[in-house]
C-alpha cells in the first residue's frame, strides 16, 4: 500500500471517530509512515515534522501522537530503554506485530506474522477469554552480538 493510500485509510479512521485530518496531523502521520521501521520517539517525530513544517510545535505533535494512540492507529512501545516510541498499527493485520529486541545493541526487528492465532482460540475455548489484541516482544541477542559477547568474555578470562 502506498503512503497516499495509507494516509487515506488513516483519514477514514479519524473521520469515523469524529476527527479531521488537519495539516498538522497529516504531517505527523506522514513522518510515521515514511519512517515506519524506525520506531520513533515523540521527539524524533517532532524533529522530522519540523523539517517539513516549521510552524508545527512539539505540543501539537505530542497531542497528535496521543490521539493516534487512543484511536489505535499507533501503538506506544517501550523496549526497555525508558523511551516511549510510536509504532504504526498495520491496517491489514488484526493484531499488533511482534518484535525481536537485542538487549546487547538495541536493534529491533519486526515480525509481521501472527503466530498467536491458535493460542487465542485455545484461550477463548478453554478459559472463555476473548483476546482483542496482543503484543509480543522477544528479548535476546542477535547472532552478531552473541559473537561480540563471546569475544568479550574470552578476553576477560585470559
C-alpha positions, 0 to 999 in steps of 0.5 A: 500500500502506498503512503497516499493510500495509507494516509487515506485509510488513516483519514477514514479512521479519524473521520469515523471517530469524529476527527479531521485530518488537519495539516498538522496531523497529516504531517505527523502521520506522514513522518510515521509512515515514511519512517515506519521501521524506525520506531520513533520517539515523540521527539524524533517525530517532532524533529522530522515534522519540523523539517517539513513544517516549521510552524508545527510545535512539539505540543501539537505533535505530542497531542497528535501522537496521543490521539493516534494512540487512543484511536489505535492507529499507533501503538506506544512501545517501550523496549526497555530503554525508558523511551516511549516510541510510536509504532504504526498499527498495520491496517491489514493485520488484526493484531499488533506485530511482534518484535525481536529486541537485542538487549546487547545493541538495541536493534529491533526487528519486526515480525509481521506474522501472527503466530498467536492465532491458535493460542487465542482460540485455545484461550477463548475455548478453554478459559472463555477469554476473548483476546482483542489484541496482543503484543509480543516482544522477544528479548535476546541477542542477535547472532552478531552480538552473541559473537561480540559477547563471546569475544568479550568474555574470552578476553576477560578470562585470559 
